Every structure is written in structure tokens, then in C-alpha cells.
Amino acid sequence: MKKGNIVFGLLFAISLFLIGGFSLDQFGFHSDLIGIVGTLLLIMAYLGLNWTKLKSGDHRTRVTTTWVVALLIIVIILNIIEVTLA
């Protein structure tokens, strides 16, 4: 197993743990800085694990990566808006 796969796998696991900072309550969706950092780490881990496919130009991986990154960036933007309005 490659060293890079182990590193990105651990980064992925840590990001899932940090994303646990997101919570739902009666007022909506809330997060803190740890949840946002976890989301950014998740993006980095996903890009790292699929870097060779992205470099080779695999269309399916490119589309999936675009959707994952776009959705996670929307989550980050919504959390920043929530913090500024609160």
C-alpha cells in the first residue's frame, strides 16, 4: 500500500470526525470552526485519493469531484453566513 494512500485515508478519517461538529436543532443547521476545517480536510483527502484519475482526465471522476467540492463549499458558505448573522 502506498504511503500517500495511508496519509489521505487518515486525513479522510480525521475529517469525518471533525465534521461531527455539525449539528441540527430546532433552529436549523449549525457548525463551528472545527466543522468547517473538517469539511476542508475532506475536500483535500478526496482530491488526494483521486489525484491520478484527475490528472489522467477521467470524466466521471472530474464530474464527481466538481459536485463534491461545490456542495461542500456551499456548506462552508452557509455556515459563514450563519455565523455573521447570529
N, C-alpha and C positions, 0 to 999 in steps of 0.2 A: 504494500500500500504506500502511496506517495505521501511525503511529509506535508505537502500542500493540502491534500485531501483531509488529513487529520486536523490540520490547523483550521481549515474552513468548516469542517464538521464541528469542532469545538466552538468556533465562533457562532455557528448556527444554533447550537445548544444554549450558549450563553445568551444569545439574542432572544430566544424563546422564553428564557427565564426572566429577562428584563422586560419583555413585552407583557408579562404578567402584571405590570404596574398599571395597565389599563383596567378600568372598572366601569361597570354600568350601575346606575342607581335610578331613582325615580325622576331625576332631573336630566338625565341623558348620559352621554359618553364622556368620561373624564380620564385624564392621564397626567402624568408628571414628567419631569425631565428624564427620568430613568426609562419610561416607556418610549419616549422619542429616541433616546440613544439606542434602545433595543431594536427599534424599527430600522434605524440607520445601519446597525450591525447586521440585521437580517438581509438588507439590500446588499451589503458588502459580501456576506457569505454566499448569497445566491449568485452574484456576479463571479465570485472566485471559483465556485464549484462548476460553473458553466462557461468559463472563460475560453477554453479550447473550442467549444462549439460556436461561441460567438465570433471568435477570430476566423473560423473556417466559413462563416457566413450561413449557418444553418437557419433557415427561415422560421421554423417553428420555435426554436429557442429564442430568436430575436423578438418575435411577437410576444411570447410568454414573458420574457424579461421586461419588455416595454409595459405590459399590463401590470406586472407585479410592482415595478418601480413607480408607475403612475398611481396605482392605488395606495401604496404606502406613502407617497408624497402627499396625496390628498389627506390621509390620516394625520400626517405631521402638520399640514397647513390648518386643518380644522382644530387641532389641539392648540396651536399658537393663537388662533383667533379666539378660542375659548378662554385662554389664559389672559389675553389682553382685554377681553370684555368683562371678565369676572372681577 
